[in-house]
């Protein structure tokens, strides 16, 4: 398994967009968010029951409405709107952000079991690359409250954390095993 660092940051300003790198705060671990990179294209997928750990509590992720590449230094970027997703870049302050946002009401947001590919025209001078997301927190996992919500449920937050994804070799081994099981099942019939 290979650990990928993700920038999952917090700004409890409803409806606001990230303006600088300092808008993001590391919230710890996340599950079921994956980013695969091929050149200037980044595929962001939300699978299973995605969660993040924030302030010692674990929350479900309802959807993603923002994606950025984050750098510890200023970056040079060129990107264009992607469907309903508008560009959102900033090199102000310490470091740079380059990415996209969409309205939470838009059907093009990334819901669980969905993915979206974002492609930059140019992305240079990125150091200590991390990924940032603007997510809506759902119910707190295991919360005893009668309505199932923790104090931050239903907040839209900028987040970064650590996500574990399989290496290509692990995925290949799992695929071969699944194929062998299917072949054995067919022979048994």
WOKA-V692479 format. One record per residue. N is the residue number from 0. RES is the residue in three letters. OMEGA is omega in degrees with one decimal (999 if undefined). D_LAST is the distance of its C-alpha to the last C-alpha in Angstrom with 2 decimals. Layout:
# WOKA-V692479
N;RES;OMEGA;D_LAST / N;RES;OMEGA;D_LAST
This chain:
# WOKA-V692479
0;UNK;-177.1;35.25 / 1;UNK;179.2;38.25 / 2;UNK;173.4;40.81 / 3;UNK;175.6;42.29 / 4;UNK;179.0;45.53 / 5;UNK;177.0;45.91 / 6;UNK;179.2;49.14 / 7;UNK;-167.3;48.67 / 8;UNK;-169.5;52.10 / 9;UNK;171.2;53.91 / 10;UNK;-174.3;56.49 / 11;UNK;178.8;56.69 / 12;UNK;-175.5;58.55 / 13;UNK;176.1;56.76 / 14;UNK;-178.4;56.44 / 15;UNK;176.1;58.05 / 16;UNK;179.6;56.69 / 17;UNK;179.9;56.90 / 18;UNK;-179.5;60.17 / 19;UNK;177.2;60.21 / 20;UNK;-178.2;58.20 / 21;UNK;175.8;59.87 / 22;UNK;-174.4;58.09 / 23;UNK;178.1;54.97 / 24;UNK;179.8;54.49 / 25;UNK;-177.3;51.76 / 26;UNK;177.9;49.85 / 27;UNK;-172.8;47.60 / 28;UNK;173.5;43.82 / 29;UNK;174.7;41.46 / 30;UNK;172.8;37.70 / 31;UNK;164.5;35.38 / 32;UNK;179.2;38.03 / 33;UNK;174.2;37.39 / 34;UNK;173.8;39.72 / 35;UNK;-174.2;38.76 / 36;UNK;174.8;41.66 / 37;UNK;-177.1;41.87 / 38;UNK;-179.9;45.51 / 39;UNK;-179.3;47.26 / 40;UNK;179.1;44.09 / 41;UNK;176.5;42.69 / 42;UNK;-179.6;39.45 / 43;UNK;179.8;39.63 / 44;UNK;-180.0;36.50 / 45;UNK;-176.7;36.18 / 46;UNK;176.5;32.79 / 47;UNK;176.5;31.50 / 48;UNK;-174.4;34.45 / 49;UNK;180.0;37.29 / 50;UNK;169.4;40.17 / 51;UNK;175.4;43.47 / 52;UNK;-178.9;45.77 / 53;UNK;-179.9;49.28 / 54;UNK;177.4;52.28 / 55;UNK;178.8;50.17 / 56;UNK;179.3;47.91 / 57;UNK;-179.3;44.43 / 58;UNK;170.9;44.06 / 59;UNK;173.5;41.20 / 60;UNK;-179.7;41.74 / 61;UNK;-179.9;41.71 / 62;UNK;176.0;42.16 / 63;UNK;176.8;43.87 / 64;UNK;175.7;46.97 / 65;UNK;176.9;48.42 / 66;UNK;178.8;47.44 / 67;UNK;160.8;49.88 / 68;UNK;-178.6;50.21 / 69;UNK;179.4;52.87 / 70;UNK;176.6;55.27 / 71;UNK;175.8;57.88 / 72;UNK;176.1;60.27 / 73;UNK;-177.3;61.21 / 74;UNK;175.4;58.86 / 75;UNK;-173.4;59.33 / 76;UNK;168.8;56.87 / 77;UNK;175.9;56.38 / 78;UNK;-177.2;53.67 / 79;UNK;176.1;53.38 / 80;UNK;-180.0;52.07 / 81;UNK;-173.7;48.32 / 82;UNK;179.7;47.82 / 83;UNK;-178.8;49.28 / 84;UNK;178.4;49.42 / 85;UNK;-179.2;53.03 / 86;UNK;178.6;54.21 / 87;UNK;-175.8;55.62 / 88;UNK;176.3;57.28 / 89;UNK;172.9;60.07 / 90;UNK;179.5;61.82 / 91;UNK;177.2;64.39 / 92;UNK;-177.4;64.89 / 93;UNK;179.0;63.12 / 94;UNK;-177.2;60.20 / 95;UNK;174.5;58.45 / 96;UNK;179.3;55.63 / 97;UNK;-178.9;53.96 / 98;UNK;-172.3;51.38 / 99;UNK;172.3;50.67 / 100;UNK;176.9;50.78 / 101;UNK;176.9;49.77 / 102;UNK;179.3;50.77 / 103;UNK;179.8;48.57 / 104;UNK;-175.5;48.62 / 105;UNK;-179.4;47.18 / 106;UNK;178.9;43.60 / 107;UNK;175.1;43.37 / 108;UNK;-178.9;43.56 / 109;UNK;177.3;40.52 / 110;UNK;176.2;38.55 / 111;UNK;-176.4;35.56 / 112;UNK;178.5;32.47 / 113;UNK;176.7;34.93 / 114;UNK;177.3;36.61 / 115;UNK;176.9;39.67 / 116;UNK;177.7;41.06 / 117;UNK;-178.4;44.80 / 118;UNK;175.7;46.70 / 119;UNK;171.1;50.20 / 120;UNK;179.4;52.63 / 121;UNK;176.5;54.32 / 122;UNK;-175.0;53.88 / 123;UNK;174.5;56.26 / 124;UNK;179.5;57.90 / 125;UNK;177.8;55.05 / 126;UNK;179.2;55.54 / 127;UNK;-174.7;53.38 / 128;UNK;173.0;50.87 / 129;UNK;178.5;49.19 / 130;UNK;178.4;47.47 / 131;UNK;-179.2;48.85 / 132;UNK;170.2;47.34 / 133;UNK;-173.8;48.90 / 134;UNK;171.6;46.58 / 135;UNK;177.9;46.86 / 136;UNK;176.4;46.30 / 137;UNK;-179.5;44.34 / 138;UNK;173.5;44.26 / 139;UNK;-178.5;45.04 / 140;UNK;178.0;42.00 / 141;UNK;-178.9;42.70 / 142;UNK;-175.9;46.11 / 143;UNK;179.9;47.64 / 144;UNK;-175.8;49.79 / 145;UNK;178.5;49.23 / 146;UNK;174.7;48.42 / 147;UNK;-176.9;46.14 / 148;UNK;171.1;48.37 / 149;UNK;-175.4;50.06 / 150;UNK;-179.5;53.41 / 151;UNK;179.2;51.95 / 152;UNK;179.7;49.17 / 153;UNK;175.1;49.45 / 154;UNK;170.9;51.58 / 155;UNK;-173.5;51.03 / 156;UNK;172.7;51.48 / 157;UNK;-170.4;51.62 / 158;UNK;168.7;49.44 / 159;UNK;-179.6;48.51 / 160;UNK;-179.4;46.48 / 161;UNK;179.5;43.90 / 162;UNK;178.5;40.25 / 163;UNK;177.8;37.61 / 164;UNK;-179.9;35.07 / 165;UNK;171.9;32.58 / 166;UNK;178.9;33.91 / 167;UNK;179.1;32.17 / 168;UNK;178.2;30.92 / 169;UNK;179.1;29.28 / 170;UNK;179.3;27.57 / 171;UNK;-179.9;26.35 / 172;UNK;177.6;24.98 / 173;UNK;179.4;23.13 / 174;UNK;178.9;21.68 / 175;UNK;178.1;20.52 / 176;UNK;179.1;18.90 / 177;UNK;178.5;17.07 / 178;UNK;178.8;15.87 / 179;UNK;178.7;14.67 / 180;UNK;178.0;12.73 / 181;UNK;-179.7;11.04 / 182;UNK;-179.9;10.33 / 183;UNK;-179.5;8.98 / 184;UNK;-179.3;6.66 / 185;UNK;179.4;5.46 / 186;UNK;-178.6;5.52 / 187;UNK;-178.0;3.81 / 188;UNK;999;0.00
